[in-house]
């Protein structure tokens, strides 16, 4: 999540490496080696903003903030396109950033919101009949999400308290949502909604902190990592490009 400072954001190419060496040692035809560096913006800025938007509007409905009657029929287009499509794309771009945690979380939750939107679209069009009592099938969606997100929360401990707080409250919200649908408990779903709202708020903060740090080239909001430089407003947060063995110029993470 630290700012990556480079001289240029254009593609950098290194070629014809080792050609002369291969010709001199008689090892046969030497082919030029090309290393292409293509820096990209941090995908998690989009990912967490998209997650925060979709999760907030649906969690607010679960918590009863819209009043009565309330229906997700007016929510699923936003949830599917913003929380689903935008976040799923952020997850795929996280592959480019070689961020395994972001890939797993954005990919999983982006796909979930796409599925959630499709489900409620089928309800709205009458293709499927929404259950009036226990909704066990949807409850099991959230059981799966709870286990996956819990793994992400444990992995987030290696990075900082901000991301851990986001994923741990999301895990709790998923567990309670699963219990609410399995037991047909409106109160449990309402409590789950508040946990999800907290998770959405942390996601909004995390994305905003990364956005401001990149735009102003210095820390504006503490980034929530274990690095002191990342949490002192006004200071610069800089990480040198890593040169791992066999991967010149490749930096892992965002």
Phi and psi in degrees as GROMACS dihedral restraints (atoms count N, CA, C in turn):
[ dihedral_restraints ]
;  ai    aj    ak    al  type     phi  dphi    fc
    3     4     5     6     1   -70.4    20    10
    4     5     6     7     1   158.9    20    10
    6     7     8     9     1   -73.3    20    10
    7     8     9    10     1   134.6    20    10
    9    10    11    12     1  -102.3    20    10
   10    11    12    13     1   112.8    20    10
   12    13    14    15     1  -100.0    20    10
   13    14    15    16     1   127.7    20    10
   15    16    17    18     1  -136.6    20    10
   16    17    18    19     1   162.2    20    10
   18    19    20    21     1   -70.0    20    10
   19    20    21    22     1   -32.0    20    10
   21    22    23    24     1  -147.3    20    10
   22    23    24    25     1   154.1    20    10
   24    25    26    27     1  -102.9    20    10
   25    26    27    28     1     9.1    20    10
   27    28    29    30     1   -84.7    20    10
   28    29    30    31     1   166.2    20    10
   30    31    32    33     1   -68.2    20    10
   31    32    33    34     1   131.9    20    10
   33    34    35    36     1  -110.0    20    10
   34    35    36    37     1   128.9    20    10
   36    37    38    39     1  -122.8    20    10
   37    38    39    40     1   131.6    20    10
   39    40    41    42     1  -117.8    20    10
   40    41    42    43     1   123.0    20    10
   42    43    44    45     1  -136.5    20    10
   43    44    45    46     1   173.8    20    10
   45    46    47    48     1    56.9    20    10
   46    47    48    49     1    37.8    20    10
   48    49    50    51     1   -89.8    20    10
   49    50    51    52     1   126.7    20    10
   51    52    53    54     1    85.0    20    10
   52    53    54    55     1     3.9    20    10
   54    55    56    57     1   -63.9    20    10
   55    56    57    58     1   -48.3    20    10
   57    58    59    60     1   -66.3    20    10
   58    59    60    61     1   -36.4    20    10
   60    61    62    63     1   -64.4    20    10
   61    62    63    64     1   -40.3    20    10
   63    64    65    66     1   -67.3    20    10
   64    65    66    67     1   -34.4    20    10
   66    67    68    69     1   -72.9    20    10
   67    68    69    70     1   -33.4    20    10
   69    70    71    72     1   -74.7    20    10
   70    71    72    73     1   -38.1    20    10
   72    73    74    75     1   -86.6    20    10
   73    74    75    76     1     2.0    20    10
   75    76    77    78     1    67.5    20    10
   76    77    78    79     1    28.5    20    10
   78    79    80    81     1   -83.9    20    10
   79    80    81    82     1     6.3    20    10
   81    82    83    84     1   108.3    20    10
   82    83    84    85     1  -169.9    20    10
   84    85    86    87     1   -59.1    20    10
   85    86    87    88     1   133.0    20    10
   87    88    89    90     1  -104.8    20    10
   88    89    90    91     1   130.2    20    10
   90    91    92    93     1  -107.7    20    10
   91    92    93    94     1   140.8    20    10
   93    94    95    96     1   -65.3    20    10
   94    95    96    97     1   140.7    20    10
   96    97    98    99     1   -99.5    20    10
   97    98    99   100     1   132.9    20    10
   99   100   101   102     1  -119.7    20    10
  100   101   102   103     1   128.4    20    10
  102   103   104   105     1  -117.3    20    10
  103   104   105   106     1   115.0    20    10
  105   106   107   108     1  -109.2    20    10
  106   107   108   109     1   121.0    20    10
  108   109   110   111     1  -104.3    20    10
  109   110   111   112     1   125.1    20    10
  111   112   113   114     1  -128.1    20    10
  112   113   114   115     1    85.2    20    10
  114   115   116   117     1   -60.3    20    10
  115   116   117   118     1   140.1    20    10
  117   118   119   120     1  -127.6    20    10
  118   119   120   121     1   158.9    20    10
  120   121   122   123     1   -67.8    20    10
  121   122   123   124     1   154.7    20    10
  123   124   125   126     1   -62.4    20    10
  124   125   126   127     1   114.3    20    10
  126   127   128   129     1   -61.9    20    10
  127   128   129   130     1   -26.5    20    10
  129   130   131   132     1   -69.4    20    10
  130   131   132   133     1   -17.9    20    10
  132   133   134   135     1   -62.5    20    10
  133   134   135   136     1   -51.0    20    10
  135   136   137   138     1   -65.7    20    10
  136   137   138   139     1   -43.9    20    10
  138   139   140   141     1   -59.3    20    10
  139   140   141   142     1   -47.5    20    10
  141   142   143   144     1   -76.3    20    10
  142   143   144   145     1   -30.6    20    10
  144   145   146   147     1   -64.1    20    10
  145   146   147   148     1   -44.6    20    10
  147   148   149   150     1   -63.8    20    10
  148   149   150   151     1   -43.8    20    10
  150   151   152   153     1   -61.1    20    10
  151   152   153   154     1   -45.1    20    10
  153   154   155   156     1   -61.2    20    10
  154   155   156   157     1   -43.7    20    10
  156   157   158   159     1   -63.6    20    10
  157   158   159   160     1   -50.7    20    10
  159   160   161   162     1   -66.2    20    10
  160   161   162   163     1   -43.9    20    10
  162   163   164   165     1   -65.2    20    10
  163   164   165   166     1   -39.0    20    10
  165   166   167   168     1   -64.6    20    10
  166   167   168   169     1   -47.2    20    10
  168   169   170   171     1   -67.8    20    10
  169   170   171   172     1   -34.6    20    10
  171   172   173   174     1   -77.4    20    10
  172   173   174   175     1   -40.2    20    10
  174   175   176   177     1   -65.0    20    10
  175   176   177   178     1   -35.7    20    10
  177   178   179   180     1   -64.7    20    10
  178   179   180   181     1   -36.1    20    10
  180   181   182   183     1   -65.4    20    10
  181   182   183   184     1   -42.6    20    10
  183   184   185   186     1   -63.4    20    10
  184   185   186   187     1   -35.6    20    10
  186   187   188   189     1   -80.0    20    10
  187   188   189   190     1    -6.4    20    10
  189   190   191   192     1    84.0    20    10
  190   191   192   193     1    20.6    20    10
  192   193   194   195     1   -72.6    20    10
  193   194   195   196     1   -20.5    20    10
  195   196   197   198     1   -83.6    20    10
  196   197   198   199     1    -7.8    20    10
  198   199   200   201     1    83.7    20    10
  199   200   201   202     1  -165.6    20    10
  201   202   203   204     1  -130.5    20    10
  202   203   204   205     1   139.6    20    10
  204   205   206   207     1   -78.6    20    10
  205   206   207   208     1   153.1    20    10
  207   208   209   210     1  -131.3    20    10
  208   209   210   211     1   143.9    20    10
  210   211   212   213     1  -143.5    20    10
  211   212   213   214     1   142.2    20    10
  213   214   215   216     1   -77.3    20    10
  214   215   216   217     1    -0.2    20    10
  216   217   218   219     1   -59.4    20    10
  217   218   219   220     1   -28.2    20    10
  219   220   221   222     1   -92.6    20    10
  220   221   222   223     1    -1.2    20    10
  222   223   224   225     1  -105.4    20    10
  223   224   225   226     1   -29.5    20    10
  225   226   227   228     1   -65.3    20    10
  226   227   228   229     1   -30.8    20    10
  228   229   230   231     1   -63.2    20    10
  229   230   231   232     1   -42.5    20    10
  231   232   233   234     1   -65.9    20    10
  232   233   234   235     1   -45.7    20    10
  234   235   236   237     1   -61.7    20    10
  235   236   237   238     1   -41.8    20    10
  237   238   239   240     1   -71.2    20    10
  238   239   240   241     1   -41.0    20    10
  240   241   242   243     1   -84.0    20    10
  241   242   243   244     1   -41.3    20    10
  243   244   245   246     1   -85.2    20    10
  244   245   246   247     1   -60.1    20    10
  246   247   248   249     1   -70.2    20    10
  247   248   249   250     1   -28.3    20    10
  249   250   251   252     1   -89.8    20    10
  250   251   252   253     1   -71.5    20    10
  252   253   254   255     1   -63.7    20    10
  253   254   255   256     1   -50.9    20    10
  255   256   257   258     1   -62.8    20    10
  256   257   258   259     1   -43.3    20    10
  258   259   260   261     1   -71.3    20    10
  259   260   261   262     1   -37.0    20    10
  261   262   263   264     1   -62.9    20    10
  262   263   264   265     1   -41.0    20    10
  264   265   266   267     1   -62.0    20    10
  265   266   267   268     1   -39.7    20    10
  267   268   269   270     1   -61.1    20    10
  268   269   270   271     1   -37.2    20    10
  270   271   272   273     1   -64.5    20    10
  271   272   273   274     1   -40.3    20    10
  273   274   275   276     1   -69.1    20    10
  274   275   276   277     1   -36.5    20    10
  276   277   278   279     1   -69.6    20    10
  277   278   279   280     1   -23.5    20    10
  279   280   281   282     1   -66.0    20    10
  280   281   282   283     1   -22.9    20    10
  282   283   284   285     1   -58.6    20    10
  283   284   285   286     1   -42.4    20    10
  285   286   287   288     1   -64.5    20    10
  286   287   288   289     1   -33.7    20    10
  288   289   290   291     1   -82.0    20    10
  289   290   291   292     1    -2.2    20    10
  291   292   293   294     1    54.6    20    10
  292   293   294   295     1    39.3    20    10
  294   295   296   297     1  -105.0    20    10
  295   296   297   298     1    98.8    20    10
  297   298   299   300     1   -65.5    20    10
  298   299   300   301     1   -41.8    20    10
  300   301   302   303     1   -63.3    20    10
  301   302   303   304     1   -46.8    20    10
  303   304   305   306     1   -64.3    20    10
  304   305   306   307     1   -38.9    20    10
  306   307   308   309     1   -60.2    20    10
  307   308   309   310     1   -45.8    20    10
  309   310   311   312     1   -66.5    20    10
  310   311   312   313     1   -46.2    20    10
  312   313   314   315     1   -73.1    20    10
  313   314   315   316     1   -48.6    20    10
  315   316   317   318     1   -67.1    20    10
  316   317   318   319     1   -39.2    20    10
  318   319   320   321     1   -63.9    20    10
  319   320   321   322     1   -45.0    20    10
  321   322   323   324     1   -67.3    20    10
  322   323   324   325     1   -50.7    20    10
  324   325   326   327     1   -73.8    20    10
  325   326   327   328     1   -30.0    20    10
  327   328   329   330     1   -64.3    20    10
  328   329   330   331     1   -43.9    20    10
  330   331   332   333     1   -64.9    20    10
  331   332   333   334     1   -37.6    20    10
  333   334   335   336     1   -61.0    20    10
  334   335   336   337     1   -47.0    20    10
  336   337   338   339     1   -67.1    20    10
  337   338   339   340     1   -31.5    20    10
  339   340   341   342     1   -62.8    20    10
  340   341   342   343     1   -45.8    20    10
  342   343   344   345     1   -64.9    20    10
  343   344   345   346     1   -39.6    20    10
  345   346   347   348     1   -62.5    20    10
  346   347   348   349     1   -42.1    20    10
  348   349   350   351     1   -64.2    20    10
  349   350   351   352     1   -41.8    20    10
  351   352   353   354     1   -63.8    20    10
  352   353   354   355     1   -41.9    20    10
  354   355   356   357     1   -59.1    20    10
  355   356   357   358     1   -48.9    20    10
  357   358   359   360     1   -74.5    20    10
  358   359   360   361     1   -23.7    20    10
  360   361   362   363     1   -65.9    20    10
  361   362   363   364     1   -38.9    20    10
  363   364   365   366     1   -67.3    20    10
  364   365   366   367     1   -36.4    20    10
  366   367   368   369     1   -64.8    20    10
  367   368   369   370     1   -44.9    20    10
  369   370   371   372     1   -65.0    20    10
  370   371   372   373     1   -33.5    20    10
  372   373   374   375     1   -90.3    20    10
  373   374   375   376     1    -1.5    20    10
  375   376   377   378     1    80.3    20    10
  376   377   378   379     1     8.3    20    10
  378   379   380   381     1   -70.5    20    10
  379   380   381   382     1   -30.8    20    10
  381   382   383   384     1  -127.2    20    10
  382   383   384   385     1   152.5    20    10
  384   385   386   387     1   -99.8    20    10
  385   386   387   388     1   121.1    20    10
  387   388   389   390     1   -69.3    20    10
  388   389   390   391     1   129.4    20    10
  390   391   392   393     1   -60.9    20    10
  391   392   393   394     1   144.8    20    10
  393   394   395   396     1   -96.8    20    10
  394   395   396   397     1   -14.8    20    10
  396   397   398   399     1  -117.4    20    10
  397   398   399   400     1  -127.5    20    10
  399   400   401   402     1   -62.3    20    10
  400   401   402   403     1   132.0    20    10
  402   403   404   405     1  -114.7    20    10
  403   404   405   406     1    69.3    20    10
  405   406   407   408     1   -62.9    20    10
  406   407   408   409     1   -38.3    20    10
  408   409   410   411     1   -59.3    20    10
  409   410   411   412     1   -45.9    20    10
  411   412   413   414     1   -70.1    20    10
  412   413   414   415     1   -31.2    20    10
  414   415   416   417     1   -60.0    20    10
  415   416   417   418     1   -39.2    20    10
  417   418   419   420     1   -71.3    20    10
  418   419   420   421     1   -24.8    20    10
  420   421   422   423     1   -55.4    20    10
  421   422   423   424     1   -46.8    20    10
  423   424   425   426     1   -77.2    20    10
  424   425   426   427     1   -22.6    20    10
  426   427   428   429     1   -64.2    20    10
  427   428   429   430     1   -46.5    20    10
  429   430   431   432     1   -61.3    20    10
  430   431   432   433     1   -44.1    20    10
  432   433   434   435     1   -63.2    20    10
  433   434   435   436     1   -37.3    20    10
  435   436   437   438     1   -63.1    20    10
  436   437   438   439     1   -44.5    20    10
  438   439   440   441     1   -64.7    20    10
  439   440   441   442     1   -44.9    20    10
  441   442   443   444     1   -64.8    20    10
  442   443   444   445     1   -44.3    20    10
  444   445   446   447     1   -69.0    20    10
  445   446   447   448     1   -33.9    20    10
  447   448   449   450     1   -62.2    20    10
  448   449   450   451     1   -39.8    20    10
  450   451   452   453     1   -62.3    20    10
  451   452   453   454     1   -40.6    20    10
  453   454   455   456     1   -64.2    20    10
  454   455   456   457     1   -36.8    20    10
  456   457   458   459     1   -64.2    20    10
  457   458   459   460     1   -41.3    20    10
  459   460   461   462     1   -64.0    20    10
  460   461   462   463     1   -43.5    20    10
  462   463   464   465     1   -63.9    20    10
  463   464   465   466     1   -33.2    20    10
  465   466   467   468     1   -66.3    20    10
  466   467   468   469     1   -20.7    20    10
  468   469   470   471     1   -60.2    20    10
  469   470   471   472     1   -23.6    20    10
  471   472   473   474     1   -75.3    20    10
  472   473   474   475     1   -12.8    20    10
  474   475   476   477     1  -108.4    20    10
  475   476   477   478     1   -43.5    20    10
  477   478   479   480     1   167.9    20    10
  478   479   480   481     1   173.4    20    10
  480   481   482   483     1   -79.5    20    10
  481   482   483   484     1   -24.9    20    10
  483   484   485   486     1   -63.6    20    10
  484   485   486   487     1   -54.7    20    10
  486   487   488   489     1   -67.3    20    10
  487   488   489   490     1   -35.4    20    10
  489   490   491   492     1   -62.9    20    10
  490   491   492   493     1   -43.8    20    10
  492   493   494   495     1   -61.6    20    10
  493   494   495   496     1   -40.2    20    10
  495   496   497   498     1   -60.7    20    10
  496   497   498   499     1   -51.5    20    10
  498   499   500   501     1   -76.3    20    10
  499   500   501   502     1   -29.8    20    10
  501   502   503   504     1   -71.4    20    10
  502   503   504   505     1   -41.3    20    10
  504   505   506   507     1   -69.0    20    10
  505   506   507   508     1   -32.2    20    10
  507   508   509   510     1   -66.6    20    10
  508   509   510   511     1   -38.7    20    10
  510   511   512   513     1   -63.0    20    10
  511   512   513   514     1   -46.7    20    10
  513   514   515   516     1   -60.9    20    10
  514   515   516   517     1   -42.1    20    10
  516   517   518   519     1   -63.4    20    10
  517   518   519   520     1   -37.4    20    10
  519   520   521   522     1   -67.3    20    10
  520   521   522   523     1   -41.3    20    10
  522   523   524   525     1   -61.6    20    10
  523   524   525   526     1   -46.3    20    10
  525   526   527   528     1   -67.3    20    10
  526   527   528   529     1   -37.1    20    10
  528   529   530   531     1   -64.7    20    10
  529   530   531   532     1   -42.1    20    10
  531   532   533   534     1   -59.7    20    10
  532   533   534   535     1   -45.7    20    10
  534   535   536   537     1   -63.5    20    10
  535   536   537   538     1   -39.0    20    10
  537   538   539   540     1   -63.7    20    10
  538   539   540   541     1   -43.2    20    10
  540   541   542   543     1   -72.5    20    10
  541   542   543   544     1   -36.1    20    10
  543   544   545   546     1   -69.9    20    10
  544   545   546   547     1   -35.5    20    10
  546   547   548   549     1   -99.8    20    10
  547   548   549   550     1    -0.5    20    10
  549   550   551   552     1    54.7    20    10
  550   551   552   553     1    48.9    20    10
  552   553   554   555     1  -110.3    20    10
  553   554   555   556     1   108.7    20    10
  555   556   557   558     1   -64.4    20    10
  556   557   558   559     1   -36.0    20    10
  558   559   560   561     1   -65.2    20    10
  559   560   561   562     1   -41.6    20    10
  561   562   563   564     1   -64.0    20    10
  562   563   564   565     1   -40.7    20    10
  564   565   566   567     1   -65.0    20    10
  565   566   567   568     1   -35.7    20    10
  567   568   569   570     1   -65.8    20    10
  568   569   570   571     1   -44.0    20    10
  570   571   572   573     1   -63.8    20    10
  571   572   573   574     1   -41.0    20    10
  573   574   575   576     1   -59.1    20    10
  574   575   576   577     1   -38.9    20    10
  576   577   578   579     1   -58.2    20    10
  577   578   579   580     1   -39.6    20    10
  579   580   581   582     1   -68.3    20    10
  580   581   582   583     1   -38.1    20    10
  582   583   584   585     1   -62.8    20    10
  583   584   585   586     1   -41.2    20    10
  585   586   587   588     1   -68.1    20    10
  586   587   588   589     1   -33.4    20    10
  588   589   590   591     1   -64.2    20    10
  589   590   591   592     1   -42.1    20    10
  591   592   593   594     1   -61.6    20    10
  592   593   594   595     1   -43.6    20    10
  594   595   596   597     1   -62.5    20    10
  595   596   597   598     1   -41.2    20    10
  597   598   599   600     1   -63.8    20    10
  598   599   600   601     1   -38.3    20    10
  600   601   602   603     1   -65.0    20    10
  601   602   603   604     1   -41.5    20    10
  603   604   605   606     1   -66.2    20    10
  604   605   606   607     1   -39.3    20    10
  606   607   608   609     1   -62.1    20    10
  607   608   609   610     1   -42.8    20    10
  609   610   611   612     1   -60.8    20    10
  610   611   612   613     1   -42.7    20    10
  612   613   614   615     1   -64.0    20    10
  613   614   615   616     1   -46.1    20    10
  615   616   617   618     1   -59.8    20    10
  616   617   618   619     1   -46.3    20    10
  618   619   620   621     1   -64.8    20    10
  619   620   621   622     1   -40.1    20    10
  621   622   623   624     1   -64.8    20    10
  622   623   624   625     1   -42.1    20    10
  624   625   626   627     1   -61.4    20    10
  625   626   627   628     1   -42.2    20    10
  627   628   629   630     1   -67.7    20    10
  628   629   630   631     1   -40.7    20    10
  630   631   632   633     1   -62.9    20    10
  631   632   633   634     1   -47.3    20    10
  633   634   635   636     1   -65.6    20    10
  634   635   636   637     1   -40.1    20    10
  636   637   638   639     1   -63.1    20    10
  637   638   639   640     1   -39.5    20    10
  639   640   641   642     1   -71.8    20    10
  640   641   642   643     1   -39.9    20    10
  642   643   644   645     1   -71.3    20    10
  643   644   645   646     1   -42.9    20    10
  645   646   647   648     1   -92.6    20    10
  646   647   648   649     1    -5.0    20    10
  648   649   650   651     1    59.7    20    10
  649   650   651   652     1    29.8    20    10
  651   652   653   654     1  -162.7    20    10
  652   653   654   655     1   165.4    20    10
  654   655   656   657     1   -73.2    20    10
  655   656   657   658     1   125.1    20    10
  657   658   659   660     1  -106.2    20    10
  658   659   660   661     1   -50.2    20    10
  660   661   662   663     1  -113.7    20    10
  661   662   663   664     1   138.5    20    10
  663   664   665   666     1   -53.1    20    10
  664   665   666   667     1   135.6    20    10
  666   667   668   669     1   -85.1    20    10
  667   668   669   670     1    -9.1    20    10
  669   670   671   672     1    77.2    20    10
  670   671   672   673     1    18.8    20    10
  672   673   674   675     1   -94.3    20    10
  673   674   675   676     1  -177.0    20    10
  675   676   677   678     1   -87.9    20    10
  676   677   678   679     1    -2.1    20    10
  678   679   680   681     1   -85.3    20    10
  679   680   681   682     1   127.8    20    10
  681   682   683   684     1   -62.8    20    10
  682   683   684   685     1   -37.0    20    10
  684   685   686   687     1   -63.3    20    10
  685   686   687   688     1   -28.1    20    10
  687   688   689   690     1   -77.9    20    10
  688   689   690   691     1    -8.0    20    10
  690   691   692   693     1  -123.4    20    10
  691   692   693   694     1    12.4    20    10
  693   694   695   696     1  -108.1    20    10
  694   695   696   697     1   104.1    20    10
  696   697   698   699     1   -56.4    20    10
  697   698   699   700     1   135.5    20    10
  699   700   701   702     1    96.3    20    10
  700   701   702   703     1   -19.6    20    10
  702   703   704   705     1   -87.7    20    10
  703   704   705   706     1   163.7    20    10
  705   706   707   708     1   -91.9    20    10
  706   707   708   709     1   139.7    20    10
  708   709   710   711     1  -115.6    20    10
  709   710   711   712     1   110.6    20    10
  711   712   713   714     1  -133.7    20    10
  712   713   714   715     1   137.6    20    10
  714   715   716   717     1  -129.2    20    10
  715   716   717   718     1   128.6    20    10
  717   718   719   720     1   -70.2    20    10
  718   719   720   721     1   145.6    20    10
  720   721   722   723     1   -59.5    20    10
  721   722   723   724     1   131.8    20    10
  723   724   725   726     1   -81.2    20    10
  724   725   726   727     1   144.2    20    10
  726   727   728   729     1  -121.3    20    10
  727   728   729   730     1    75.4    20    10
  729   730   731   732     1   -72.3    20    10
  730   731   732   733     1   154.7    20    10
  732   733   734   735     1   -55.4    20    10
  733   734   735   736     1   124.6    20    10
  735   736   737   738     1    79.9    20    10
  736   737   738   739     1    -0.5    20    10
  738   739   740   741     1  -131.7    20    10
  739   740   741   742     1    67.8    20    10
  741   742   743   744     1   -62.4    20    10
  742   743   744   745     1   127.1    20    10
  744   745   746   747     1    82.3    20    10
  745   746   747   748     1    -0.1    20    10
  747   748   749   750     1   -91.2    20    10
  748   749   750   751     1   126.6    20    10
  750   751   752   753     1  -113.7    20    10
  751   752   753   754     1   130.7    20    10
  753   754   755   756     1   -88.6    20    10
  754   755   756   757     1   144.0    20    10
  756   757   758   759     1    93.1    20    10
  757   758   759   760     1  -172.5    20    10
